[in-house]
Amino acid sequence: MTWVLNLGVGSRTKAIARAISGAHPDLRLVTSPEPGELTGVVVCSTFSRDLEQTLAMAASSNAHVIVVSEAGHRLEPWSLLACGATDLMIWQDDPRPIQARLERLIEVENVVESPPVADVIRGTSPALRQALRDLVTAAKFGGGPILITGETGTGKELAAKVAHAVSAAGRSGHLVVVDCTTIVPNLSGSELFGHERGAFTGAVSVRTGACAAANGGTLMLDEVGELPLELQPELLRVVQEGMYKRVGADTWQHTSFRLICATNRVLEDDVTAGRFRADFYYRIAAYSVQLPPLRDRPGDLIPLFRSFVSEAQGQAEPAEVTPEVEVALRRREYPGNLRDLRQLAHRVASRHVGPGPVTPGDLPPSDRPLGHDSTTDNHAPTLMDSIRQQLRQGMTLRELRDYVADLAVTAAIEESGGSIRAAAARLGVTDRALQLRRAKRRT
């Protein structure tokens, strides 16, 4: 891993360099980086003349940027973070705070690149990388419940497996997954808490339940937004106190597990609407990790497709694709995200034969683009043409503003390699504002 150091003051640079190099001799120090060398952590001064360029370079290469400021130098931290900086720190004649921050970032990056993470969730896009950093930080350095959000097919169960694997709690138990859409309310949560023999019709034997099975490990509640409202107080007690009763039993049972919940719903809206208990929501969302949809990971699309095709054919090397197929894949929508892409790859794999690349004929007819390739069309519609078309369809000025803004957001994300942070900086808004806008447009 490379780390870049340039504080503009020789004594500070040397102090931090000595501290870090002694603890991490495998790191390579670079003081005048080229774009390809920004792969780790950058430490620079607020007085750096190329700070803006450094932030832009770091955003495109998944690097961290720590900006160090003078104690009396006032700087707006939130704007700096929105532009891609990882943190703003104050120099206090002591390299240890910066050293500690550097070492934590390095440790997180090492875990993200380790087999328990990289072999389970594949991809290098900035949006995915940031989500994995958040997940690893919560799992390894925190002990509370983790709420994983994301659209259908973004890999939430895989993320739960990663969190279980890197958990710092030292648990030796298993990962137990419960699909909340299958829990029947009138059985009082037998799947979660278990039941005694004869507790209800059909209970012919004792059942331990998921809370017992997850003891010493991790319990994942998939689609937690579908958990029946009447069961949420009972599960809240388990999370808070580690105690529960089997259905039909009088004695309390003890359990200890790491709770991970996943949903494709906006639980804050469900809380407001009374469909989800506020106390339970705030308990399970101690850490929140949002997985990006595939459209925010444009750089991962083709490598994942090639990998999925090879996986379906039992080949070790990723399959090649022709330029025409690549264009078609990039233009296609993937409402099911990774699941959708994998299924498409498997359909293609069933048609593709031989050692050559995937060709247009390998795509099933239902998956082929309609019409001709507009990349060769010199008369492709302009923005003005699109606006005229929307006006003919009765779109108002307010609706047109939203329409054009959505186009700008999509373009900024694509130009930023899928990085929400970099796209927000280009658009002059905060990460949160951009995420909220995109969430509202999907509802």
Secondary structure, DSSP 4 states (H G I P E B T S, - for coil): -EEEEE-S-HHHHHHHHHHHHHH-TT-EEESS--GGG-SSEEEEETT-TTHHHHHHHHHHTT-EEEEEE-TT----HHHHHHTT-SEEEE--S-SHHHHHHHHHHHHHHHHHTSHHHHTTS----HHHHHHHHHHHHHHHH--S-EEEE-STTS-HHHHHHHHHHH-TT---S-EEEEEGGG--GGGTTHHHH-B-TTSSTT--S-B--HHHHTTTSEEEEETGGGS-GGGHHHHHHHHHHSEEE-BT--SEEE---EEEEEESS-HHHHHHTTSS-HHHHHHHTSEEEEPPPGGG-HHHHHHHHHHHHHHHHT-SSPPPB-HHHHHHHHHS--TTHHHHHHHHHHHHHHH--SSS-B-GGGS-GGGSPSS--GGG-TTPPPHHHHHHHHHHTT--HHHHHHHHHHHHHHHHHHHTTT-HHHHHHHHTS-HHHHHHHHHHHH-
